[in-house]
Amino acid sequence: MKLYHAAASPFVRKVMVLLHETGNLDRVEIVNTVLTPVAPAANLTGKNPLSKIPALERASGATLYDSRVITAYLDDLFDAGLYPTGSRRWETLTLEATADGIMDAGVSMIYDIRLRPEDKQWPDWGEAQWSKIVRTVGALDAQWMSHLSGPLDMGQIAIGCALGYLDFRHDARGWRDHAPALAEWFAAFGERPSMQATRPA
């Protein structure tokens, strides 16, 4: 299998953390991929017409894309149990979707600054995205700490990667001011070897 990869992507990081946590990193070839929404990667478009990462090329069958599709596939392939059964499964899936929403908002803010000409940038857009993030980390802090403190699952991994991205790209905005319990959880979760090994730089 080949994983189309960029170290700064929090969506790619979710997949990498799963590979580290399950001890299966050596089963995937990492293909470094440079792209933006306005500059697709030539080595990827034939496999993922959206030219988005992560994408997982398999020996047979369609190339998989969207991080949630890839993590679910790898979890099943490795029998990892990161998507629990029963009622907790729906919480895990909701947490992963919540994390992806944080990532979407955070990445969108960066694209607005880095890809648009200065006269086309829209500060209100960035502030609206940050408001989504503030509301969401506050909700996690108020409603989800018992789940986050439970057995490791893909929801926790996704939230960890989302918060790591906020530190990487938006640290000066201080998400911790809105979510002290979540910040304490992340301080411990971020020390996991899988998180340390995949930290963007």
C-alpha positions, 0 to 999 in steps of 0.5 A: 500500500502507498499513502500519499502524505504531507507532514503538515496535514492533520488529516494525514496525521490521523492515518499516521497515528493509527499506523503507529498505534497499531504497529503497522507503519512498515506495511505502508509506503509513504509518498510525499506529496506537494499540493494545494487546492489551486495546484493539484499533485500530478502524481495523485490526480489519476488515483484521486481525481479530487487531488486531496490527501491522504489517499491510500493506494492499494495493491488491488481495488480503488484508491481510498481517499478521505481520512475517515474512509482510510482510517476505517479501512485500516482499522478493519484490515488490522483488526485494531478495534479503534472503532468500537461496537455498540453505543460508543461507536456512534460517539467515536464517529461523532468525535472524529467528525467533530475533529475533522470539522476543526481541521477543516476550519483551521486549514481554511483559515490558512488557505485564505491567508496563504493562497489568496492575494492580499486584496482578496483576503477576507478577515471576516471569513477567518474570524468566522472559522475561528468562532467555529473552533472556539465553540467546538473546543468549548463543547468538547470541554463541557460534554466529551471529557468522559469519552476522551478519557476512556479507552483509545479510539479513533475519536480520540486520535482525531481530536488529538490531531485536530488540537495539534494542528491548532497548536501548529498553525494557530497557537497565538489564538489560544484555544486552551483559554476556552477549554481548560479540561480539554487542554489538560487531556491533550497535554497527556495525550500529546505525549503518546509516542504515536503523537510525538512521532507524527508532530508537524514541524 
